[in-house]
C-alpha cells in the first residue's frame, strides 16, 4: 500500500479548530504557542474561541488552517507518507510535513502570503466561479472566448473547475458556460481572483520571502500544484512555489499522478473533508480515502 497524505486549503476553517490537539497533545501545545510568538498575536485564542466570522479574516484563516494541518501531522504517530500534496494553501502544509521547509519558515511564508493576498484583493478586486459538469478543455475554451481576463484557476476534480479573473469576465464566462451545457456556474463568495495574473503583486511580495527560505530534500515526493508531478529537488520545489500564486491549482491532475505512481490510500490531514470528496470523484473506488481532524 502506498500512502498519500493530502492537506486542505482555504475554506476548511471552523470555530474550535485544533483546540483538542492543544489540550491533549504536549507537542501540539508547544508548536501552537511557538506560532503565537512568530505571528505576534494569539491566533490560538481566535482558533479556539472565535466565531466563524472571526476566522474569515485572511490573516487568520490561512495560518489557522496551516497550523491545524501541520500540528496534526506532527503529532500523528502513524504519519509515514509515501507522498504528500496540498490544495493551494495546503501545499505549504504538505511541504512542511514532508520536511522540505521547517514549520517556522512555513508559518512565516503563509502569514506573508495571507497578508499580501489581502492587500492584492483590495487593490485589484476580482472574482471566481465554480463551473460544474464540463470537461477541463470545454472550460478552457469558454475562458478563451470571453473578453477580458479569466482563466481556469482550480482543476478540482473531473467535472469541476473554478475560474478566476476580472469580475465582468468571470460573469460572462459563467453565462457562456451555461449556454455550452454546464450543469451549474456558481459565483464564489471571494473578493479576489486567486491563482490568476491579478495576484501578481502578492506573488512578488511572497517571492521575496521564498527566496530567503531554506529548502531541503523532502522525505518523500511532493506533488505540487503547478506541475502535478512528483518533486524531490529543493530548487525545483522552490521554483514551483514561486509560481504557485498566479498559476492554476492542478489538483485533478495531481491526484491522477499520485494514483498512477501507486497511491492506493489517501488521508486528508487537517480541518474539513473537501479533498476527500474531490479525490473520490477523480480516483473513484480504486483507492481508500480517509481523513482526520484531531487525534
C-alpha positions as CSV (number, residue, x, y, z in Angstrom):
1,X,0.0,0.0,0.0
2,X,1.3,3.4,-1.0
3,X,0.0,6.2,1.3
4,X,-0.6,9.8,0.0
5,X,-1.2,12.4,2.7
6,X,-3.1,15.5,1.5
7,X,-3.7,18.9,3.1
8,X,-6.7,21.2,2.6
9,X,-6.7,24.8,1.5
10,X,-8.6,27.9,2.5
11,X,-12.3,27.4,3.4
12,X,-11.9,24.5,5.7
13,X,-11.7,26.5,8.9
14,X,-14.2,26.1,11.8
15,X,-14.6,27.5,15.3
16,X,-12.7,25.5,17.9
17,X,-10.2,24.1,15.3
18,X,-7.2,22.4,16.9
19,X,-8.4,23.0,20.4
20,X,-8.5,19.3,21.3
21,X,-4.9,19.0,20.0
22,X,-3.7,21.9,22.1
23,X,-5.4,20.5,25.2
24,X,-4.4,16.8,24.8
25,X,-1.0,16.8,23.0
26,X,2.0,18.5,24.6
27,X,3.8,18.7,21.2
28,X,0.8,20.5,19.7
29,X,0.7,23.0,22.6
30,X,4.4,23.7,22.1
31,X,4.0,24.2,18.4
32,X,0.9,26.4,18.7
33,X,2.5,28.6,21.4
34,X,5.5,29.0,19.1
35,X,3.1,30.1,16.3
36,X,1.7,32.8,18.6
37,X,5.2,34.1,19.1
38,X,6.0,34.1,15.4
39,X,2.8,35.7,14.3
40,X,2.9,38.4,17.1
41,X,-0.7,37.7,18.2
42,X,-2.5,34.8,19.9
43,X,-4.0,33.1,16.9
44,X,-4.9,30.2,19.2
45,X,-7.5,32.4,21.0
46,X,-9.2,33.1,17.7
47,X,-9.0,29.5,16.6
48,X,-10.4,28.1,19.8
49,X,-12.9,30.8,20.9
50,X,-13.5,33.0,17.8
51,X,-16.6,33.0,15.7
52,X,-16.9,31.8,12.1
53,X,-16.7,35.5,11.0
54,X,-13.5,36.0,13.1
55,X,-11.9,33.1,11.3
56,X,-12.7,34.6,7.9
57,X,-10.1,37.3,8.3
58,X,-7.4,36.5,5.8
59,X,-4.5,37.0,8.2
60,X,-6.2,34.4,10.5
61,X,-7.7,31.9,8.0
62,X,-4.6,30.8,6.2
63,X,-2.3,30.5,9.2
64,X,-5.1,28.7,11.2
65,X,-5.6,26.0,8.5
66,X,-1.9,25.6,8.1
67,X,-1.4,25.2,11.8
68,X,-4.2,22.8,12.3
69,X,-2.8,20.6,9.5
70,X,0.9,20.7,10.3
71,X,0.4,20.3,14.0
72,X,-1.9,17.3,13.4
73,X,0.7,15.7,11.1
74,X,3.5,16.3,13.6
75,X,1.5,14.6,16.4
76,X,0.2,11.7,14.4
77,X,2.1,8.5,15.2
78,X,1.2,6.8,12.0
79,X,2.5,9.6,9.8
80,X,4.7,7.8,7.3
81,X,3.8,9.2,3.9
82,X,5.0,7.8,0.6
83,X,3.9,11.1,-1.0
84,X,2.3,14.4,0.0
85,X,0.3,17.1,-1.7
86,X,-1.8,20.1,-0.7
87,X,-4.5,22.2,-2.4
88,X,-3.4,25.8,-2.8
89,X,-2.6,26.9,0.7
90,X,-2.3,23.3,1.7
91,X,0.8,22.9,-0.4
92,X,2.7,24.8,2.3
93,X,1.4,22.2,4.9
94,X,2.5,19.4,2.5
95,X,6.0,20.8,2.2
96,X,6.4,21.2,6.0
97,X,5.0,17.7,6.6
98,X,7.5,16.2,4.1
99,X,10.4,18.1,5.6
100,X,11.1,20.4,2.6
101,X,10.8,23.5,4.7
102,X,10.7,24.0,8.5
103,X,7.5,24.6,10.5
104,X,8.6,28.0,11.4
105,X,9.5,29.1,7.9
106,X,6.3,27.6,6.6
107,X,4.2,29.6,9.0
108,X,6.1,32.8,8.2
109,X,5.5,32.3,4.5
110,X,1.8,31.5,5.0
111,X,1.4,34.7,7.1
112,X,3.2,36.8,4.4
113,X,1.1,35.1,1.7
114,X,-2.2,35.8,3.5
115,X,-1.4,39.5,4.1
116,X,-0.1,40.0,0.6
117,X,-3.2,38.4,-0.9
118,X,-5.5,40.6,1.2
119,X,-3.8,43.7,0.0
120,X,-3.9,42.5,-3.6
121,X,-7.7,41.8,-3.3
122,X,-8.3,45.3,-2.1
123,X,-6.1,46.9,-4.8
124,X,-7.2,44.5,-7.6
125,X,-10.7,43.2,-6.9
126,X,-11.7,40.2,-9.0
127,X,-14.0,37.2,-8.9
128,X,-14.1,33.4,-9.0
129,X,-16.8,30.9,-10.0
130,X,-17.2,27.1,-10.0
131,X,-18.1,25.5,-13.3
132,X,-19.8,22.1,-12.8
133,X,-20.4,19.5,-15.4
134,X,-18.0,20.4,-18.1
135,X,-14.6,19.0,-19.2
136,X,-11.4,20.8,-18.5
137,X,-11.0,21.5,-22.2
138,X,-14.5,22.9,-22.5
139,X,-14.0,25.3,-19.6
140,X,-10.7,26.4,-21.1
141,X,-12.4,27.1,-24.4
142,X,-15.1,29.2,-22.7
143,X,-12.4,31.3,-20.9
144,X,-10.6,31.9,-24.2
145,X,-13.8,33.1,-25.9
146,X,-14.5,35.8,-23.3
147,X,-13.3,39.4,-23.5
148,X,-11.2,40.3,-20.5
149,X,-9.1,38.3,-18.1
150,X,-10.5,35.0,-16.9
151,X,-8.7,31.6,-16.7
152,X,-9.1,28.2,-15.1
153,X,-7.7,28.6,-11.6
154,X,-8.5,25.3,-9.8
155,X,-8.9,22.0,-11.6
156,X,-10.6,20.4,-8.6
157,X,-12.0,17.1,-9.9
158,X,-13.3,15.6,-13.1
159,X,-16.3,17.9,-13.9
160,X,-15.4,20.7,-11.5
161,X,-13.2,23.6,-12.5
162,X,-13.0,27.0,-10.7
163,X,-12.4,30.0,-13.0
164,X,-10.8,33.3,-11.8
165,X,-10.2,36.8,-13.2
166,X,-11.9,40.2,-13.7
167,X,-15.4,40.2,-12.3
168,X,-17.1,41.1,-15.6
169,X,-15.1,38.4,-17.5
170,X,-16.0,35.8,-14.9
171,X,-19.7,36.7,-15.1
172,X,-19.5,36.5,-18.9
173,X,-17.8,33.1,-18.8
174,X,-20.4,31.8,-16.4
175,X,-23.2,32.7,-18.9
176,X,-21.3,31.1,-21.8
177,X,-20.6,28.0,-19.8
178,X,-24.3,27.5,-19.0
179,X,-25.1,28.1,-22.7
180,X,-22.5,25.4,-23.6
181,X,-24.0,22.8,-21.3
182,X,-22.6,23.4,-17.8
183,X,-24.8,21.9,-15.1
184,X,-24.1,24.9,-12.9
185,X,-21.9,28.0,-12.8
186,X,-21.7,29.3,-9.3
187,X,-20.0,32.6,-8.3
188,X,-17.9,32.1,-5.2
189,X,-18.0,34.5,-2.2
190,X,-14.4,35.8,-2.6
191,X,-13.0,39.2,-3.1
192,X,-10.0,38.3,-5.2
193,X,-9.0,36.4,-8.3
194,X,-6.8,33.8,-6.7
195,X,-4.4,31.8,-8.9
196,X,-4.7,34.3,-11.7
197,X,-2.4,37.1,-13.1
198,X,-4.3,39.5,-10.9
199,X,-2.4,38.1,-7.9
200,X,1.0,39.2,-9.4
201,X,1.6,41.9,-6.8
202,X,1.1,39.4,-4.0
203,X,3.3,36.8,-5.8
204,X,6.1,39.3,-6.0
205,X,5.9,40.1,-2.2
206,X,5.8,36.4,-1.3
207,X,8.6,35.6,-3.7
208,X,11.0,37.8,-1.8
209,X,10.3,35.7,1.3
210,X,10.5,32.4,-0.5
211,X,13.9,33.4,-2.0
212,X,15.3,33.8,1.6
213,X,13.9,30.5,2.8
214,X,16.0,27.3,3.1
215,X,14.6,24.4,1.1
216,X,15.7,20.8,1.8
217,X,15.1,17.5,0.1
218,X,11.8,16.1,1.3
219,X,11.4,12.7,2.9
220,X,9.0,11.7,0.1
221,X,7.9,13.2,-3.2
222,X,5.7,16.3,-3.0
223,X,3.1,16.6,-5.8
224,X,3.0,20.4,-6.4
225,X,0.1,22.4,-7.8
226,X,2.0,23.9,-10.7
227,X,3.3,20.7,-12.2
228,X,1.1,18.0,-10.7
229,X,4.2,15.9,-10.7
230,X,6.4,14.2,-8.0
231,X,9.0,16.7,-7.0
232,X,12.0,16.0,-4.7
233,X,14.7,18.5,-5.8
234,X,14.8,21.5,-3.5
235,X,15.4,24.1,-6.2
236,X,12.5,22.7,-8.3
237,X,10.2,22.8,-5.3
238,X,11.2,26.4,-4.6
239,X,10.7,27.4,-8.3
240,X,7.2,25.8,-8.4
241,X,6.2,27.5,-5.1
242,X,7.4,30.9,-6.5
243,X,4.9,30.4,-9.4
244,X,2.0,28.9,-7.4
245,X,0.1,32.1,-6.5
246,X,-0.5,33.1,-10.1
247,X,-0.8,29.6,-11.6
248,X,-3.7,27.1,-11.7
249,X,-4.0,24.6,-9.0
250,X,-3.8,21.3,-10.9
251,X,-5.5,19.1,-8.2
252,X,-7.2,16.7,-10.5
253,X,-4.0,16.1,-12.4
254,X,-2.1,15.7,-9.1
255,X,-4.5,13.1,-7.8
256,X,-4.2,11.2,-11.1
257,X,-0.4,11.4,-11.0
258,X,-0.3,10.0,-7.4
259,X,-2.6,7.1,-8.4
260,X,-0.5,6.4,-11.5
261,X,2.6,6.3,-9.2
262,X,1.0,3.7,-7.0
263,X,-1.1,5.6,-4.4
264,X,-4.0,3.5,-3.2
265,X,-4.6,5.1,0.1
266,X,-5.3,8.8,0.6
267,X,-5.6,10.6,4.0
268,X,-6.7,14.2,4.3
269,X,-5.0,15.7,7.4
270,X,-6.5,18.9,8.8
271,X,-9.8,20.6,9.1
272,X,-12.8,19.7,6.9
273,X,-13.3,16.9,4.3
274,X,-13.3,18.8,1.0
275,X,-10.4,16.9,-0.5
276,X,-11.9,13.5,0.3
277,X,-14.8,14.3,-1.9
278,X,-12.7,15.7,-4.7
279,X,-10.4,12.6,-4.6
280,X,-13.4,10.3,-4.7
281,X,-14.8,12.0,-7.8
282,X,-11.4,11.7,-9.5
283,X,-10.0,8.4,-8.3
284,X,-13.2,6.6,-7.7
285,X,-13.5,3.2,-6.0
286,X,-9.9,2.2,-6.8
287,X,-8.5,3.9,-3.7
288,X,-9.2,4.1,0.1
289,X,-9.9,7.6,1.2
290,X,-10.0,8.7,4.9
291,X,-9.4,11.9,6.9
292,X,-8.5,13.1,10.4
293,X,-9.0,16.4,12.0
294,X,-8.0,15.5,15.6
295,X,-6.3,12.6,17.5
